[in-house]
C-alpha cells in the first residue's frame, strides 16, 4: 500500500465530481475467477470515460481528512456542509458533491445481506441524508472498498462479492458518486475487482461517478480510463508540505492519461486543516488545479476561517481546473526546485505555474513562447491570485516566496496595450542575518512589459525594531522593457533577536504610459541565524533553518512518528539504538545555517527498524546547493551506514532523504549520531 506509513490497512480515499463551470473562462484480462454476487451483464457497458459524467474534474467535499472515523462524522456534519456550500457560495463556484467516507455503515450486514447505516451517526439513514443534500441542489457520494472489509480497523463490510446488490442499494438511496477503496482485497486482480463494480453501477441505470481508489499500485492510469471516471495515482495525503509535495511529484508525469471523463487523482485537498501555511495551501490549490485534479475539500468547513474560503472559492483558479479542454498541466522545467508547469486552455491561452519548492525565495522564469503561445509583439498576462492584468513583452518571471506559487494566465491578446506593464520584484539572495549585525541585500524592480514603467519607486520594510536603510537610489523616472531599478539595502535585526523566520516586504510603485498607478508587493523571509559553536557537536541540537517532511514533523533524537511532534521511538537501525540524531520520513529536507565556519558532517544513517521489512531511502548532504555526499539506496535489511561530507565554507547545509526511487511507503529514515565539526 503506497504512502501509507502508519496505517497498514487504509489509504486515503477520494472521490469527487464536478459540473462544468460555464462562463468561468470569461471571468478571467484477469486470471482470477470472478467474485460477484450475480453474473456480469453482457455486453459490457461502455467505458466510463464515455458516460457523460465528470467531463471536468469532480468538485466537492469528503470528510476523511478532517474527521477520520471520529464521532463528529455524522448526519449533522454532512447536512451542515451542504448548507455551507450554499451559504458561502461554494455551490456557485462549482462544488457539487458532498461525499461520505469510511465508517458510515454498521459493522455487519443485515439478515438480507444489505448494508445499513450506523444508527448513532445516521439515525435517519442514508436515503434521508441524500434527500437533504439533493434538496440543496447538490449531489451525494458514498464509500466502500473492493474487498471483504473497508479500510478502517473496525472492519466494516466491503463490497467484494456483493457488488451488484451494493450498487443497487446505493442507487436506491440516491447516491451520485462512489469512492471504491482497495483494502482487504483477498489478492483478487485489481482490474477485475474494479471492472465488476463498474458493471454493477451501470446495471443500476443511475448515473454514478466512479472513483477508483487503488492507490496507484497497479498503474491505473494505464487501464482505468475504460473503467472509472477518476483513479488515485498515489497513496494517502496528509496535512503537511512534504506529503503534498510528494504526491504532486508523482502525479505530474501522468498528464497523458487525463482528459474529460477520466482524471488522475492525487488525493483530496488539505486546505484549511492547519498543518500548512496559507502560502502552502495556495500552492496546493494552484497545483491541483493546474494538474486538472479533482477538487475535494478535506477540511471541516464549519470551523474554517475566511482565508480558507478565499482560497477554495477563487473562481479564476477553479476555472483552470475546470477548463473544458481537460488538459492536465505538464512540466517545462524543475531545476533547483524552481518548477514551471504549463496548462493549455480551451480558448488558446496558457496557464503558467511558477512554483518554488524550496524554503527561501527564488526567481523562476520562462517565456510565453516556451509555454506554447505563438510569437507576438506582446501578451496579456493575468495574475490569478492577485486578480490583476498586465502586459508582457514575452518574459514570464517572478521571485516566488518560499513554498509559494505564482499562477498566471497568458494570452496572445491584441488588447495587451490597455494594461500596465508587468514588473518583476526580486531579491538577490535568501537573507541570512545574524542578530546585531548588518546584512547587505540587493533588490530589483524590472520592467517585463512592452510599455515603459514610469515614476518607479522601491521600498523594503521589515519587522518592528529592525533597521532597513537604502544605500543606493530607490527611484527611477522610467524603466523601458527589460531595464531594472537596482537598490542596495543595509538590514539589521536588533541584538538578542531570537533565531527564526521573519517577514520582509518589497513594494514597488509605478505608473503605466497611460498614467495608471500600480502598486506591487512581494513578501520575502529573512532568517535570523546564529553561528554554530566552535568545536564538534550534534547537528540535531542546532536550530533548523527550514524543514520539510513526508509524514509528520522532523523529530529530534527519536524516529519519525508520522503524526504529532514527540510521537516517535528511539532511533534504531539494524538493532543498534542511538541517543542523538534526527528522525525523518521521505521525502525530507532539513537545512542548517553553518556560516562558513564548519568542515564536516558525519552520521550513521539507515531505515529505522520500527516498520519491519518496509522502507527504502537514500540520504544526501548538500552544501550551498551542491551535493557533497550520498549513500545510494538503503533498505531495512541493512545495518547503519557511515556517511561523511565535507561542507567547508558552506553557509547552509541541507540534509535530504528521498524515497529510493520506488515511491513513498513506510520510508522512516534516521540521521543517527549526527555530528558537525566547526
Secondary structure as UniProt FT lines:
FT   TURN            2..3
FT   STRAND          17..18
FT   TURN            22..27
FT   HELIX           48..50
FT   STRAND          56..57
FT   STRAND          59..62
FT   HELIX           64..67
FT   TURN            68..69
FT   TURN            71..72
FT   HELIX           75..87
FT   TURN            88..89
FT   HELIX           90..93
FT   STRAND          97..99
FT   TURN            102..103
FT   TURN            111..112
FT   TURN            119..121
FT   TURN            123..124
FT   HELIX           125..135
FT   TURN            136..137
FT   STRAND          139..145
FT   TURN            153..154
FT   TURN            160..161
FT   HELIX           163..173
FT   STRAND          177..181
FT   TURN            183..184
FT   TURN            186..187
FT   HELIX           190..204
FT   STRAND          209..212
FT   TURN            215..218
FT   HELIX           220..222
FT   HELIX           224..226
FT   STRAND          230..232
FT   HELIX           241..252
FT   TURN            253..254
FT   HELIX           255..257
FT   TURN            260..261
FT   STRAND          262..265
FT   TURN            271..272
FT   HELIX           278..290
FT   TURN            291..292
FT   STRAND          295..297
FT   TURN            301..302
FT   HELIX           306..312
FT   HELIX           315..321
FT   TURN            324..325
FT   STRAND          330..333
FT   HELIX           335..337
FT   STRAND          338..344
FT   TURN            346..347
FT   STRAND          350..356
FT   STRAND          362..367
FT   TURN            368..372
FT   STRAND          379..383
FT   TURN            384..387
FT   STRAND          388..392
FT   STRAND          395..400
FT   TURN            402..403
FT   STRAND          405..411
FT   TURN            414..415
FT   HELIX           416..418
FT   STRAND          423..427
FT   STRAND          432..434
FT   TURN            435..436
FT   STRAND          438..447
FT   STRAND          453..461
FT   TURN            464..465
FT   STRAND          467..470
FT   STRAND          475..479
FT   TURN            481..482
FT   STRAND          484..492
FT   TURN            495..496
FT   STRAND          500..511
FT   TURN            513..514
FT   STRAND          517..529
FT   STRAND          536..538
FT   HELIX           539..541
FT   STRAND          544..548
FT   STRAND          555..556
FT   TURN            565..566
FT   STRAND          571..573
FT   TURN            574..575
FT   STRAND          576..578
FT   STRAND          581..585
FT   STRAND          588..593
FT   TURN            595..596
FT   STRAND          600..607
FT   HELIX           609..611
FT   TURN            612..613
FT   STRAND          616..623
FT   TURN            624..625
FT   STRAND          626..635
FT   TURN            636..637
FT   STRAND          641..646
FT   TURN            648..649
FT   STRAND          652..658
FT   TURN            660..661
FT   STRAND          668..677
//
